[in-house]
Amino acid sequence: MRPLLITVTAAFSAFTFWVLAQTGMVGFYEQLLGTPAGWQVFADITIALVLVLAWMWRNAADNGRRFWPYAILTLALGSIGPLLYLLLMPSAAHTQARQALQH
């Protein structure tokens, strides 16, 4: 699973930064919101990312992880934030040890 996550994160990040280099942040949103189809895609992605942010917030609180760096990345760059959150998730043994120390 981890090699797939690394590959997806790297490929999607590279693609995102290439698109932003081509359009700029303002141009990206101008193109995205220039048609009703773009509005629908934007609304759909916004709903999905809000749900992911809610999960990340709860998961971070439960596991003693920082939420805000990933939230800011999500708000700025979309799925790159959650992908990095998952990629940098500590192993289960590390998380259990951290939780035991907190209780």
C-alpha positions, 0 to 999 in steps of 0.5 A, a space after each residue: 500500500 505504501 509504495 502505491 501511496 508514494 507513487 500517487 502522491 508524487 505523480 499528483 503533486 508533480 502534475 498539480 505543480 505543472 498545472 499551476 506553473 502553466 496557469 498560475 493560481 488565479 488562472 487555475 480558478 478562472 478556468 475551473 469556474 469558467 463553465 457550469 461543468 467547472 462549477 459542478 466539479 469545484 462543488 464536488 471536490 469541495 464537498 469531498 475535501 470537507 469530508 476528508 478534512 473532518 476525518 483528518 481533524 478527528 484522526 489527528 486528535 485521536 492520534 496526537 498528530 498535528 492537523 493544521 499543516 495538512 488542512 492548510 495544504 488541503 485548502 491550498 492544493 487540494 488532495 495533496 494535503 490528505 495524501 501527505 497526511 496518509 503518507 506521513 502517518 506513523 506506523 500502528 505500533 508507534 501510534 499505539 505507544 503514543 496513545 498509551 503515554 497520553 493516558 
